[in-house]
């Protein structure tokens, strides 16, 4: 079933910070399960808004908060080399505790809305957002998380905190992680480390590897788009959310 949807920009309060967020949701009273979409380094751009709307058409209330709000309000860009360098510059200035606080503020915002279920939320993130979604799976309200090609998970987190992989010990829901085997930014050894840690933590956690797929393989606006891998990963992501969040 495909749901008719509405979409709009909203403001998520987090203490003295007002976070811009793109919110797409099915028409009707609900209540609907919620999914937070975590951006790449390129901001809440057309690709991220499209993913948000795709989730809404599947019966989820989906929201994409701007995780660069403190650094560059309204920032969004495409995929040129210059855009990559700018996005990396903002990424280097983010702080893990602040980003996790923004995710929690987004959850609190959602839970105040009458059309939202409050039995837990899903997370999906791409690129830098894949790493953030991995960390965000440690938040108590997160019951399912899909992390797409998050580079540096075994070794790094924003602000030089503990590596994102160390957050596994606090995962309460199910986590799926997706990687392209042609991704030069994520060594196979890192994927092995992630898979071993997830497998030992919980059999509900799974890692999926795609031969012939590069970094950004899910994004149909990038040259690295790989439609077969993207379609399979989307199907698995929906299965994950459908298993742990009740749609419609």
C-alpha positions in Angstrom: 0.0 0.0 0.0 1.3 3.5 -0.9 0.1 6.3 1.4 -0.7 9.8 0.2 1.6 12.1 2.1 2.3 15.7 3.2 5.7 17.2 3.6 6.9 20.5 5.2 9.8 22.1 7.0 9.4 22.2 10.8 11.5 23.5 13.7 12.8 21.1 16.3 13.7 22.8 19.6 16.8 21.7 21.5 17.3 24.1 24.4 18.4 27.4 22.8 18.9 25.8 19.3 16.2 25.7 16.7 16.8 22.8 14.3 15.4 22.9 10.8 13.9 19.6 9.8 12.2 18.2 6.8 9.0 16.3 7.9 7.0 14.0 5.7 4.1 11.9 6.9 1.1 10.0 5.7 -2.2 11.8 5.4 -4.8 10.8 8.1 -4.9 10.8 11.9 -2.5 8.0 12.5 -0.9 7.2 14.8 2.1 6.4 12.6 5.5 5.0 13.5 8.4 7.4 13.2 11.7 7.2 11.5 14.5 9.8 11.7 16.6 10.3 8.5 20.2 11.4 9.1 21.8 13.3 6.3 25.1 12.9 4.5 27.7 15.6 4.7 25.7 17.4 2.0 22.9 18.6 4.3 19.2 17.9 4.1 19.4 18.1 0.3 17.1 16.7 -2.4 18.3 13.1 -1.9 17.6 13.2 1.8 14.2 14.8 1.3 13.4 12.1 -1.2 14.3 9.3 1.2 12.1 11.0 3.8 9.2 11.2 1.4 9.7 7.5 0.4 9.4 6.4 4.0 6.2 8.5 4.4 4.7 6.8 1.4 5.4 3.5 3.2 3.4 4.6 6.2 6.0 6.2 8.4 6.3 9.7 9.7 9.8 10.5 8.7 11.9 13.5 9.7 15.3 14.7 8.6 16.9 17.1 11.1 19.7 19.4 9.9 22.7 18.1 11.9 24.9 21.0 10.7 22.4 23.6 12.2 24.9 25.1 14.6 27.6 25.5 11.9 25.7 26.3 8.7 21.9 26.9 9.0 20.1 26.1 5.7 23.1 24.3 4.3 22.5 21.9 1.4 24.6 21.1 -1.6 25.2 18.5 -4.4 28.1 16.2 -5.0 30.8 18.1 -6.7 34.4 17.9 -5.4 34.0 21.4 -3.9 30.8 20.3 -2.1 32.6 17.3 -0.7 35.4 19.4 0.8 32.9 21.9 2.3 30.8 19.1 3.8 33.9 17.4 5.3 34.9 20.7 6.8 31.6 20.9 8.7 31.8 17.3 9.6 35.2 17.9 11.3 33.6 20.6 13.5 30.6 18.5 14.8 30.5 17.1 18.3 29.1 13.6 19.1 27.2 14.7 22.2 25.6 17.6 20.4 24.5 15.4 17.4 23.1 12.7 19.8 21.3 15.5 21.7 19.8 16.7 18.4 18.5 13.2 17.7 17.0 13.0 21.1 15.4 16.4 20.7 13.9 15.2 17.4 12.5 12.1 19.2 11.0 14.4 21.9 9.5 16.6 19.2 7.9 13.6 17.4 6.5 12.2 20.6 4.6 15.4 21.2 2.7 15.1 18.0 -0.7 13.4 18.1 -0.2 11.4 14.9 3.0 9.7 16.1 3.3 6.3 17.9 5.5 6.5 21.0 6.6 2.9 21.3 10.0 3.6 19.7 11.5 5.1 16.6 13.6 4.0 13.7 16.8 5.6 12.4 18.4 5.6 8.9 21.5 7.4 7.9 23.9 7.7 5.0 27.6 8.4 4.7 28.4 10.6 7.8 24.8 10.0 8.7 25.4 6.3 8.6 28.0 6.7 11.4 25.6 9.0 13.3 22.8 6.5 12.9 25.1 3.8 14.3 25.8 5.9 17.3 22.2 6.9 17.6 21.1 3.3 17.9 22.3 3.6 21.5 19.5 6.0 22.4 16.8 4.2 24.5 13.9 5.1 22.1 15.6 3.7 19.0 14.2 0.2 18.3 15.7 -0.2 14.7 18.5 1.5 12.9 19.8 1.2 9.3 23.4 2.5 8.8 24.5 3.0 5.2 28.2 3.1 4.4 29.3 4.9 7.6 33.1 5.4 7.3 35.3 5.3 10.3 32.9 3.4 12.7 35.6 1.3 14.3 38.0 4.2 14.8 36.2 7.6 15.1 33.3 9.6 16.2 32.5 13.3 16.0 34.5 15.4 18.4 37.2 12.8 19.1 35.0 10.8 21.5 35.0 7.1 21.8 34.8 5.3 18.4 31.3 4.8 17.1 31.7 1.0 17.3 31.9 1.2 21.2 28.3 2.3 21.2 27.3 -1.2 20.4 27.2 -2.1 24.1 24.2 0.2 24.5 22.2 -0.9 21.5 18.7 -1.8 22.6 17.1 -2.4 19.2 18.1 -4.1 15.9 20.8 -2.6 13.7 21.5 -3.3 10.0 24.6 -2.0 8.4 25.1 -1.8 4.6 28.5 -1.5 2.7 29.7 -1.5 -0.8 32.7 -3.7 -1.4 34.2 -1.2 -3.9 34.1 1.6 -1.3 37.6 2.9 -0.9 36.7 5.0 2.2 35.8 1.9 4.2 38.4 -0.9 4.2 37.1 -4.5 4.2 38.9 -4.9 7.6 36.6 -2.3 9.1 33.5 -4.0 7.8 34.8 -7.3 9.3 35.3 -5.6 12.7 31.8 -4.1 12.6 30.3 -7.4 11.6 32.1 -9.3 14.4 31.1 -6.8 17.0 27.5 -6.7 16.0 27.2 -10.5 15.7 28.6 -11.0 19.1 26.3 -8.4 20.6 23.0 -9.5 19.2 21.9 -11.9 16.4 19.3 -9.3 15.3 22.2 -7.1 14.2 23.3 -7.8 10.6 25.9 -6.5 8.1 25.2 -6.6 4.3 28.0 -6.3 1.7 27.4 -5.6 -2.0 29.9 -6.5 -4.6 30.3 -3.9 -7.4 28.9 -1.2 -5.1 30.9 1.9 -4.2 30.4 4.6 -1.5 27.0 6.3 -1.9 25.5 3.4 -3.9 22.0 4.2 -2.5 21.9 7.7 -3.8 20.4 8.0 -7.4 21.9 11.5 -7.7 25.5 10.3 -7.5 27.6 8.6 -10.1 28.2 5.8 -7.7 24.5 4.8 -7.7 24.1 1.1 -8.0 20.4 0.3 -8.5 20.4 -3.4 -7.7 22.3 -2.9 -4.4 20.1 0.1 -3.6 16.9 -1.8 -4.2 18.0 -4.8 -2.1 19.2 -2.5 0.7 15.9 -0.6 0.7 13.9 -3.9 0.8 15.9 -5.0 3.8 15.5 -1.7 5.5 11.8 -1.7 5.1 11.7 -5.3 6.4 13.7 -4.1 9.5 11.3 -1.3 10.2 8.2 -3.3 9.5 9.5 -5.9 12.0 10.1 -3.5 14.8 7.7 -0.6 14.0 4.1 -1.1 13.2 3.3 0.8 10.0 -0.1 2.4 9.4 
